[in-house]
Amino acid sequence: MQLLQGVAPGIQDTCRVYVAECRPKSPEPFRDACDYCEALRSTGYSITLIPDAAAGNLVQRGEIGKVFLGAHGVFLDARRHPRYVVNTCGSWGIIVAAEKAGIPVYVVTEADKLETMPKKGVDGVTSYEEVGDVTSYEQEENIFPNVDLRSSFAASGRSVGTLNVGYDICEVLGNVTIVTEKN
């Protein structure tokens, strides 16, 4: 948010910012996105709210020229090169769509979220499995605590479950640049 707010007003006036709804982590549809819009209220940006699923479509159509994502964490290999970004579910699809469209992705995060993985794997390069081993998904089952279709399905002799994937572990592709307050 600080990065966007810090852009010169004359440049802000020429930019459209698409704010995705931030599901499944937002406590209610579009709540987190609305908070982001409020934070950008005093800027010159043209702001448009979109469902998360629309981001890849807009990238593919050429409606988005740069992607900015936050990160819950960034994992570095033994050589301190970024290898994986952990961010809200849906981020991986956006990164891949942007790479295919030749659009840069900037992951903006605090420097203290950069973590060097233990030296493992071939030539000290950390693998996806090793990142998954250290990334907790405990809270994901509590993302939608009020979703309860079980009783209505149980009445008909059927069952339904929920799968709440809160985070993506995204490989840092060639179009991804990590940006911190130190660079």
Secondary structure, DSSP 8 states (H G I E B T S, - for coil): -HHHHTS-HHHHTT-EEEEE--TTTSSSTTHHHHHHHHHTTTSS-EEEEE-TTHHHHHHHTT--S-EEE--SEEEE-TTS-EEEEEEETTHHHHHHHHHHHT--EEEE--GGGEEE--S-SGGG---HHHHHHH---GGGGGSSTT---HHHHHHTT---------EEEEE--TTEEEE-TT-
